[in-house]
Amino acid sequence: MFEKELQFFITNQDALVKKYLGKILTIENEKVIGVFDTPLDAYLSAQRNDQLGKVMIQPCQEGPGAYTVSVATLSV
Protein backbone atom coordinates (compact mmCIF):
# COMPACT_ATOMS: atom_id res chain seq x y z
CA MET A 1 0.00 0.00 0.00
CA PHE A 2 1.69 3.36 -0.85
CA GLU A 3 4.62 1.72 -2.68
CA LYS A 4 4.31 4.25 -5.51
CA GLU A 5 4.17 7.18 -3.06
CA LEU A 6 7.16 5.94 -1.07
CA GLN A 7 9.22 5.44 -4.21
CA PHE A 8 8.27 8.96 -5.36
CA PHE A 9 9.48 10.36 -2.03
CA ILE A 10 12.76 8.41 -2.09
CA THR A 11 13.48 9.32 -5.72
CA ASN A 12 12.73 13.01 -5.16
CA GLN A 13 13.86 13.30 -1.54
CA ASP A 14 16.69 15.77 -2.16
CA ALA A 15 14.49 18.20 -4.09
CA LEU A 16 11.61 17.81 -1.63
CA VAL A 17 13.91 18.45 1.34
CA LYS A 18 15.25 21.61 -0.29
CA LYS A 19 11.68 22.87 -0.67
CA TYR A 20 9.86 21.41 2.36
CA LEU A 21 12.45 20.52 5.04
CA GLY A 22 10.78 19.91 8.39
CA LYS A 23 7.26 19.87 6.97
CA ILE A 24 4.83 16.97 6.76
CA LEU A 25 3.75 16.03 3.24
CA THR A 26 0.71 14.23 1.98
CA ILE A 27 1.52 12.33 -1.20
CA GLU A 28 -0.87 10.68 -3.62
CA ASN A 29 0.45 8.67 -6.56
CA GLU A 30 3.49 10.70 -7.61
CA LYS A 31 2.43 14.13 -6.41
CA VAL A 32 2.66 16.19 -3.24
CA ILE A 33 -0.92 17.24 -2.55
CA GLY A 34 -0.46 18.91 0.83
CA VAL A 35 2.21 20.48 3.05
CA PHE A 36 1.65 20.79 6.80
CA ASP A 37 3.43 21.83 9.98
CA THR A 38 2.45 18.76 12.03
CA PRO A 39 1.42 15.16 11.40
CA LEU A 40 -1.88 15.90 13.13
CA ASP A 41 -2.61 18.75 10.69
CA ALA A 42 -1.89 16.39 7.76
CA TYR A 43 -4.09 13.67 9.24
CA LEU A 44 -7.01 16.00 9.97
CA SER A 45 -6.82 17.46 6.46
CA ALA A 46 -6.86 13.98 4.94
CA GLN A 47 -9.82 13.09 7.15
CA ARG A 48 -11.76 16.24 6.18
CA ASN A 49 -11.13 15.61 2.49
CA ASP A 50 -12.01 11.90 2.61
CA GLN A 51 -8.40 10.98 1.74
CA LEU A 52 -7.54 8.68 4.65
CA GLY A 53 -6.11 5.50 3.18
CA LYS A 54 -5.62 7.28 -0.15
CA VAL A 55 -2.66 9.52 0.76
CA MET A 56 0.65 8.80 2.41
CA ILE A 57 1.62 11.12 5.26
CA GLN A 58 5.38 11.61 5.10
CA PRO A 59 7.81 13.68 7.20
CA CYS A 60 10.13 15.62 4.90
CA GLN A 61 13.58 15.02 6.32
CA GLU A 62 17.03 14.14 5.01
CA GLY A 63 18.38 10.61 4.78
CA PRO A 64 16.90 7.14 5.03
CA GLY A 65 15.72 7.82 8.59
CA ALA A 66 12.83 9.74 7.03
CA TYR A 67 11.35 6.57 5.57
CA THR A 68 12.73 3.67 7.62
CA VAL A 69 11.96 2.43 11.10
CA SER A 70 14.18 0.43 13.43
CA VAL A 71 12.54 -1.78 16.01
CA ALA A 72 14.39 -3.22 18.97
CA THR A 73 13.18 -5.54 21.66
CA LEU A 74 14.51 -6.14 25.13
CA SER A 75 14.51 -9.64 26.55
CA VAL A 76 14.54 -9.92 30.29
KOLVEXBA-653187 format. One record per residue (C-alpha): residue number from 1; residue in one letter; x, y, z. Coordinates in pm, whole numbers. Example, Ala and Ser with C-alpha at 12.3 -4.5 7.8 and 13.67 -1.06 7.14 Angstrom:
// residues 2
- num, residu, c1, c2, c3
- 1, a, 1230, -450, 780 .
- 2, s, 1367, -106, 714 .
This chain:
// residues 76
- num, residu, c1, c2, c3
- 1, m, 0, 0, 0 .
- 2, f, 169, 336, -85 .
- 3, e, 462, 172, -268 .
- 4, k, 431, 425, -551 .
- 5, e, 417, 718, -306 .
- 6, l, 716, 594, -107 .
- 7, q, 922, 544, -421 .
- 8, f, 827, 896, -536 .
- 9, f, 948, 1036, -203 .
- 10, i, 1276, 841, -209 .
- 11, t, 1348, 932, -572 .
- 12, n, 1273, 1301, -516 .
- 13, q, 1386, 1330, -154 .
- 14, d, 1669, 1577, -216 .
- 15, a, 1449, 1820, -409 .
- 16, l, 1161, 1781, -163 .
- 17, v, 1391, 1845, 134 .
- 18, k, 1525, 2161, -29 .
- 19, k, 1168, 2287, -67 .
- 20, y, 986, 2141, 236 .
- 21, l, 1245, 2052, 504 .
- 22, g, 1078, 1991, 839 .
- 23, k, 726, 1987, 697 .
- 24, i, 483, 1697, 676 .
- 25, l, 375, 1603, 324 .
- 26, t, 71, 1423, 198 .
- 27, i, 152, 1233, -120 .
- 28, e, -87, 1068, -362 .
- 29, n, 45, 867, -656 .
- 30, e, 349, 1070, -761 .
- 31, k, 243, 1413, -641 .
- 32, v, 266, 1619, -324 .
- 33, i, -92, 1724, -255 .
- 34, g, -46, 1891, 83 .
- 35, v, 221, 2048, 305 .
- 36, f, 165, 2079, 680 .
- 37, d, 343, 2183, 998 .
- 38, t, 245, 1876, 1203 .
- 39, p, 142, 1516, 1140 .
- 40, l, -188, 1590, 1313 .
- 41, d, -261, 1875, 1069 .
- 42, a, -189, 1639, 776 .
- 43, y, -409, 1367, 924 .
- 44, l, -701, 1600, 997 .
- 45, s, -682, 1746, 646 .
- 46, a, -686, 1398, 494 .
- 47, q, -982, 1309, 715 .
- 48, r, -1176, 1624, 618 .
- 49, n, -1113, 1561, 249 .
- 50, d, -1201, 1190, 261 .
- 51, q, -840, 1098, 174 .
- 52, l, -754, 868, 465 .
- 53, g, -611, 550, 318 .
- 54, k, -562, 728, -15 .
- 55, v, -266, 952, 76 .
- 56, m, 65, 880, 241 .
- 57, i, 162, 1112, 526 .
- 58, q, 538, 1161, 510 .
- 59, p, 781, 1368, 720 .
- 60, c, 1013, 1562, 490 .
- 61, q, 1358, 1502, 632 .
- 62, e, 1703, 1414, 501 .
- 63, g, 1838, 1061, 478 .
- 64, p, 1690, 714, 503 .
- 65, g, 1572, 782, 859 .
- 66, a, 1283, 974, 703 .
- 67, y, 1135, 657, 557 .
- 68, t, 1273, 367, 762 .
- 69, v, 1196, 243, 1110 .
- 70, s, 1418, 43, 1343 .
- 71, v, 1254, -178, 1601 .
- 72, a, 1439, -322, 1897 .
- 73, t, 1318, -554, 2166 .
- 74, l, 1451, -614, 2513 .
- 75, s, 1451, -964, 2655 .
- 76, v, 1454, -992, 3029 .
